[in-house]
């Protein structure tokens, strides 16, 4: 009799249902299969979120397909980016600047905010609803597909706090908020570690744009916690509560990006970053010194002096920097070809993009790029320039001029085409292009206001910069060069030689003779060729311009001042007189002879008031006045 109650108690305990705490609490096979399938769907959707996050930074849809993925990942795992912010692809502050800056495209704020909310909230929710081990694939996606390894490490601890006793609470929303704490700490520390270096020169009001995405991410994550956990409670923790919201959190940033930003924006920004990276100034002194020591040690006895070897190695490097002969094609030539191919790809897929013309400008400038040999010999810096156009870029500049006549991009295209036309001897076409450029961009009403009308504050905030912004094409310098070239062409048709001193051509014997416009001012032999040209056309109409050019590139400063003063005295009634006065005033200012410089400027304004150099003199005087007042001068770049 005493056994029966005991047995009854045992049976009753065994049949008592366990409380439903998460998705795996139901042990039925149909529930397990459904939970696994929906978990796989969640993993797939979250993989798309991670891939979208990586694509926004690189333009590569699948991280594992990236050519430099392992290097990218190993660098991302290092502590250097967080501490020093040395790579824009890793640090959070730089993520908002490159490739698409939230300052230029404010719509990136909600896109990044919602994206980060999904990356942070979903693994924590999976840890709560599916248990901690189920969140590990999501953490791996953040680390290896989104390539945000430090965020993945943070989420590992977030998921632990949210789902593992003793931190887990019965009130799931509190557990989720507790799991959010490491993410908040991570965002805060990462931001403070990079904010000054990334946004140190940005207006304090605009800095709010760089804080807003992370605030939005935290608020959105908390809202997602509340919504998903409420749905899970209503359906009694059956699987499927996460997938619909995860699809929404993926679809909404993608929809916003496609509608208000566009893929062409991303790929153009990547094009511009590639251009800046390929043609960035580089200090080659350390590598050159190492190459010189190695070459000296390899040299048989008796060895020459180290300086002789240095000169030989430097000369060889200069040849290799510009070589276009297989198998010694230089990095410059390869980069030019790569830029041209990438721009052609961009135009093939985005022919109607607002950035199509700007992309053409990048291609044309890449084709015009050269290495400054004089700068390399003087300072061991590899510096690039594109002011002396290459005939290979003519067709690209022509497309720019036809599609952007009234923009600064069109102004640069007209100038480059005029330079090429003049070098080819087609003076009439060159003058036509220059006249059109000057009328459109330096005449009355040439610079219409681009400000938004009153009441359009929201439009002003959401508007994007013009396509040419950030291409480093100063309109003032373009106009100065255009005026100078036009003055040369209109004032120097020689009664005997015609335009040969300026544009070159063939002599009576049929041999080609170069002209002033054929000479690259950055060439190591520019001064020598100028003297040869002056000696060949000593009494031509261009003699004053040739003497001025020789004086302008002369050194040291005292000799330059003397030669410029001689030009002013000898050619007071010639077309080079205004520029000679301006160059002399600038040289005197460099020599700290300010009173003499001001006197020369006053003479320039008095004798040549309609010249472009009189306008430059006015700007130069404004600089002097600003400095005397103790204020900061604001001037455009000089030619």
Secondary structure, 3 states (H helix, E strand, C coil): CHHHHHHHHHHHHHCCCCCCCCHHHCCCHHHHHHHHHHHHHHHHHHHHHHHHHHHHHHCCCCHHHCCCHHHHHHHHHCCHHHHHCCCCCCCHHHHCCCCCCCCCCCCHHHHHHHHHHHHHHHHHHHHHHHCHHHHHHHHHHHHHCCCCHHHHHHHHHHHHHHHCCCCCCCCHHHHHHHHHHHHHHHHHHHHHHHHHHHHCCCCCCCCHHHHHHHHHHHHHHHHHHHHHHHHHHHCCCCCCCCHHHHHHHHHHHHHHHHHHCCHHHHHHHHHHHHHHHHCCCEECHHHHHHHHHHHHHHCCCCCCCHHHHHHHHHHHHHHHHHCCCCCCCCHHHHHHHHHHHHHHHHHHHCCCCCCHHHHHHHHHHHHHCEECHHHHHHHCEECEECCCCCHHHHHHHHHHHHHCCCCHHHHHHHHHHHHHHHHCCCHHHHHHHHHHHHHHHHCCCCCCCCCCCCCCHHHHHHCCCCCCCCCCCCHHHHHHHHHHHHHHHHHCCECCCECHHHHCEECCCCCEECCHHHCCCCCCCHHHHHHHHHHHCCCCCCHHHHHHHHHHCCCCHHHHHHHHHHHHHHCCCCCCHHHHHHHHHHHHHHCCCHHHHHHHHHHHHHHCCCCHHHHHHHHHHHHHHHHHHCCCCCCCCCC
